[in-house]
């Protein structure tokens, strides 16, 4: 389901409720969740491109030009931004 499909479904679900019940707070909560889906926190993106990040990760590409990151202390390879985000949540987040 694309974001456009999700937004269309959101509008269809809430249109009648807004008219009948004025459910704006609930609608805003659902809309906020839809908008934030797939985004990373600002703090993570700042860390991801900071000097601190490059002190412990080395960025390279594999044979197919996909970016990957090697965690220097252990040699572990992280292949996706989601993997980096999980590392940050577990180890770096303040």
PLY file of the C-alpha trace (Angstrom):
ply
format ascii 1.0
element vertex 94
property float x
property float y
property float z
element edge 93
property int vertex1
property int vertex2
end_header
0.00 0.00 0.00
1.50 3.32 -1.06
1.43 6.47 1.04
-1.20 7.86 -1.34
-3.36 4.78 -0.79
-2.96 5.12 2.98
-3.87 8.80 2.85
-6.94 8.07 0.73
-8.02 5.36 3.19
-7.41 7.76 6.07
-9.64 10.40 4.49
-12.38 7.89 3.74
-12.30 6.56 7.32
-12.42 9.97 8.96
-14.75 11.92 6.66
-17.98 10.60 8.11
-16.68 10.64 11.70
-15.67 14.29 11.43
-19.09 15.21 10.13
-20.94 13.18 12.78
-18.78 13.54 15.86
-16.20 16.26 15.31
-13.39 13.77 16.01
-10.55 16.15 15.22
-8.17 15.11 18.07
-8.38 11.44 17.06
-8.01 12.34 13.40
-4.90 14.39 14.12
-3.37 11.48 16.03
-3.93 9.12 13.09
-2.66 11.69 10.60
0.48 12.31 12.65
1.18 8.56 12.71
0.74 8.35 8.94
3.05 11.30 8.27
5.78 10.03 10.59
5.76 6.52 9.12
9.10 5.81 7.52
10.92 8.81 8.97
13.84 8.80 11.39
14.15 11.15 14.38
16.14 14.30 13.82
18.62 13.26 16.54
19.41 10.05 14.67
20.04 11.83 11.37
22.35 14.30 13.11
24.33 11.43 14.69
24.35 9.46 11.43
26.44 12.12 9.69
28.46 13.38 12.64
32.16 12.98 13.41
31.17 10.67 16.27
29.52 8.34 13.73
32.63 8.21 11.56
34.79 7.52 14.63
33.10 4.12 14.97
31.77 3.34 11.47
33.42 3.12 8.09
31.19 3.66 5.08
31.76 1.72 1.86
29.89 0.12 -1.03
29.48 -3.54 -1.81
30.02 -4.98 -5.28
26.60 -3.71 -6.41
27.07 -0.07 -5.29
24.90 -0.51 -2.17
26.12 1.49 0.80
27.11 -0.46 3.89
28.67 0.48 7.19
31.28 -1.46 9.14
31.20 -1.12 12.92
34.94 -0.76 13.49
35.22 -2.20 17.02
33.75 -5.58 15.99
33.85 -5.65 12.19
30.06 -6.12 12.03
28.55 -4.98 8.72
25.26 -3.05 8.76
23.55 -3.01 5.37
20.52 -0.78 5.88
19.66 2.52 7.50
17.16 0.61 9.66
20.04 -1.47 11.04
21.94 1.74 11.83
18.84 3.19 13.47
18.48 0.09 15.67
22.16 0.37 16.65
21.63 4.04 17.55
18.52 3.28 19.63
20.35 0.57 21.57
23.74 2.25 22.01
23.87 5.95 21.25
20.50 7.52 22.00
20.70 9.88 24.96
0 1
1 2
2 3
3 4
4 5
5 6
6 7
7 8
8 9
9 10
10 11
11 12
12 13
13 14
14 15
15 16
16 17
17 18
18 19
19 20
20 21
21 22
22 23
23 24
24 25
25 26
26 27
27 28
28 29
29 30
30 31
31 32
32 33
33 34
34 35
35 36
36 37
37 38
38 39
39 40
40 41
41 42
42 43
43 44
44 45
45 46
46 47
47 48
48 49
49 50
50 51
51 52
52 53
53 54
54 55
55 56
56 57
57 58
58 59
59 60
60 61
61 62
62 63
63 64
64 65
65 66
66 67
67 68
68 69
69 70
70 71
71 72
72 73
73 74
74 75
75 76
76 77
77 78
78 79
79 80
80 81
81 82
82 83
83 84
84 85
85 86
86 87
87 88
88 89
89 90
90 91
91 92
92 93
